[in-house]
Amino acid sequence: MSSSHLTLTTRRRLLKFLAASPIAAMAGSPVELLARLAAHEPDGASGALEALLGGGDDPVITAPDQALNVLDFEAAARAKVPPAHFAYLATGVDGDATVRANEEGFTRIQIRARRLVDMSRVDTSVEIFGTRWETPIVISPVSSQKAFHPEGEIAVARAARAKGHLQLLSTVTTSAVEAVNEARGTPVWYQLYPTDDWQVGRALVRRAQAAGCPVLVLTVDLHGGSNRETQERGARLDARPCASCHTPGFRGYLKRKPMFDGLDTFRATDLHPSDMAWDVVKRLRDLTPMKLVVKGLVTREDAELAVQHGVDGIVVSNHGGRAEETRRPTIECLPEVIEAAAGKVPVLVDGGFRRGTDVFKALALGADAICVGRPYAWGLGAFGQGGVEAVLTILRRELGLIMRQAGTASIDAITRACLTASPR
């Protein structure tokens, strides 16, 4: 049997055997190295040993506190969430290359470590629109969260409250904004898909405003449509009858989205109007006093236009690789948007954030905050509120660690000087 097929238990038994073997006494031998590592690891195993022996079949975590990093929650969520629902969360467009590019983009940026800096106190707080938050890590809008866990957005709101995070709520939430705000304790930011019927869009905005939401986040990166192959493949693997939950057609889709309750959606055919242009900014400005943020910009030109049209903020985003297959990571889009914004409006960014070091790199490039989506949704799908809290805790811990290693005691101290190079 090849080492790649050994079970975790078998590998550990092998390690213990090697540690006791006379061969282990041979200085410099591979077995001697394995034995020395095994002797210092609980159960005779370590990540390095697992890799050397063809690891990859470690058990899926069964509790949030077992996770070493946020990626551990992905497998746990996959094991619990129905195939079609998990595929909806995982999907990009076409071959998912932009999903991968978002994550891989961080590998092309390096951090400069500093020494002998007093790091006895580390302040990770940031201020956005006059409100100070404990952390620059923001909870992105993810739709249909009850597809991943019965408590959905309510569990996420409770986690956000417990950990002190800003939360953005999707238009197609499966929990009403009023209930989410109650669970959060303070109003969330409301993300807007205006639909192709302005009367529906206007009603959504007014409801969010009445609920006390201080910021409206207009998402503009999906009105061209997207080819989500992974989502379709996952649906084909799911044996459950979809019609038991989903009524066919767009209006049937909206019936499970409480923000559309009581609205006349007869004329609406799409969440993302194909004719949406910059005049929508003025229409929304005239409609509501809420701050207006545009989400989905990835170029200098569009950032300049956004500032010219008077938006209050920008989120650099390709919808987590779900909008277009450009293969261009948002971390590489960020510098030109920051330059175009010229400090006039705050700039947030999402896409591929999996580590505290990723967060640090975006902050060093000039982002005011970063947004995470899939990681907390994995935590939600795997363990509910506790999973979400654990994901946020890990990211915050990792950010604090790299801030100490880089000698940056506050978010303001994280600058481009902390990096060896900017993205290409």
PEPE-V632654 format. One record per backbone hydrogen bond with DSSP energy under -1.0 kcal/mol. CO is the residue of the C=O (numbers start at 1). NH is the residue of the N-H. E is the energy in kcal/mol with one decimal. If there is no record, write none. Layout:
{{CO:NH:E} {CO:NH:E}}
This chain:
{{2:5:-1.8} {3:6:-1.4} {7:11:-2.5} {8:12:-2.2} {9:13:-2.3} {10:14:-2.3} {11:15:-2.4} {12:16:-2.2} {13:17:-2.3} {14:18:-2.7} {15:19:-2.5} {16:20:-1.4} {21:24:-1.3} {22:25:-1.5} {23:26:-2.0} {26:29:-2.0} {29:33:-2.0} {30:34:-2.5} {31:35:-2.8} {32:36:-2.3} {33:37:-2.3} {34:38:-3.0} {35:39:-2.3} {37:40:-1.1} {38:41:-1.3} {41:44:-2.1} {42:45:-1.4} {46:50:-2.9} {47:51:-2.2} {48:52:-2.3} {49:53:-2.1} {50:55:-2.5} {51:54:-1.4} {63:66:-1.9} {64:67:-1.5} {69:72:-1.5} {70:73:-1.4} {71:74:-1.0} {72:76:-1.1} {73:77:-2.6} {74:78:-2.5} {75:79:-1.7} {77:81:-3.2} {82:86:-2.8} {83:87:-2.5} {84:88:-1.6} {85:89:-1.6} {86:90:-2.5} {87:91:-2.2} {93:96:-2.4} {96:100:-1.7} {97:101:-2.5} {98:102:-2.2} {99:103:-1.1} {100:104:-2.7} {101:105:-2.2} {104:107:-1.4} {105:108:-1.1} {106:109:-1.6} {110:420:-2.1} {126:133:-3.5} {128:131:-1.8} {131:128:-2.6} {133:126:-2.0} {136:370:-2.6} {138:372:-2.6} {139:168:-2.4} {144:147:-1.9} {145:148:-1.5} {145:149:-1.4} {149:152:-1.2} {151:154:-1.7} {152:156:-1.5} {153:157:-2.6} {154:158:-2.2} {155:159:-2.0} {156:160:-2.7} {157:161:-2.3} {158:162:-2.4} {159:163:-2.2} {160:164:-1.4} {160:165:-2.0} {166:139:-2.8} {167:189:-2.2} {169:191:-3.0} {170:173:-1.3} {172:144:-1.8} {176:180:-2.2} {177:181:-2.8} {178:182:-1.8} {179:183:-2.1} {180:184:-2.7} {181:185:-2.2} {189:169:-2.6} {190:217:-3.1} {192:219:-2.0} {197:201:-2.1} {198:202:-3.0} {199:203:-1.7} {200:204:-2.1} {201:205:-2.1} {202:206:-2.4} {203:207:-2.0} {204:208:-2.2} {205:209:-2.6} {206:210:-2.5} {207:211:-1.7} {208:213:-2.1} {209:212:-1.6} {214:291:-2.3} {215:190:-2.6} {216:293:-3.0} {217:192:-2.9} {218:295:-3.3} {222:225:-2.0} {227:94:-3.4} {227:229:-1.2} {228:232:-1.6} {229:233:-2.6} {230:234:-2.3} {231:235:-1.9} {232:236:-1.6} {241:244:-1.6} {242:245:-2.0} {242:246:-3.3} {249:253:-1.9} {250:254:-1.9} {253:256:-1.0} {254:257:-2.1} {257:260:-2.2} {258:261:-1.4} {260:263:-1.9} {263:265:-1.1} {270:196:-1.5} {271:195:-2.2} {273:276:-1.3} {277:280:-2.2} {278:281:-1.4} {279:283:-1.9} {280:284:-2.2} {281:285:-2.4} {282:286:-2.6} {284:288:-2.0} {291:216:-3.3} {292:312:-3.2} {292:313:-1.0} {293:218:-2.4} {294:315:-2.6} {295:220:-2.7} {299:303:-1.8} {300:304:-2.5} {301:305:-2.1} {302:306:-2.3} {303:307:-2.1} {304:308:-2.4} {305:309:-2.0} {306:311:-2.1} {307:310:-1.5} {313:294:-2.2} {314:348:-3.1} {315:296:-2.8} {315:297:-1.1} {316:350:-2.2} {318:323:-1.7} {324:326:-1.1} {329:332:-1.1} {330:334:-2.0} {333:337:-1.4} {334:338:-2.7} {335:339:-2.4} {336:340:-2.0} {337:341:-2.6} {338:342:-1.6} {341:344:-2.5} {346:314:-2.0} {347:368:-3.3} {348:316:-3.1} {349:371:-2.8} {355:359:-1.7} {356:360:-2.4} {357:361:-2.2} {358:362:-1.9} {359:363:-2.3} {360:364:-2.5} {361:365:-1.5} {362:367:-2.3} {363:366:-1.3} {369:349:-1.0} {370:138:-3.3} {372:140:-2.7} {373:377:-1.8} {374:378:-2.7} {375:379:-2.0} {376:380:-2.4} {377:381:-2.8} {378:382:-2.3} {379:383:-2.7} {380:384:-2.3} {384:388:-1.9} {385:389:-2.6} {386:390:-2.0} {387:391:-2.2} {388:392:-2.3} {389:393:-2.4} {390:394:-2.4} {391:395:-2.3} {392:396:-2.3} {393:397:-2.6} {394:398:-2.7} {395:399:-2.3} {396:400:-2.4} {397:401:-2.1} {398:402:-2.2} {399:403:-2.1} {400:404:-1.8} {401:405:-2.1} {402:406:-2.0} {403:408:-2.8} {405:114:-2.0} {409:123:-3.2} {411:414:-1.7} {415:418:-2.1} {416:419:-1.8} {418:112:-3.7}}
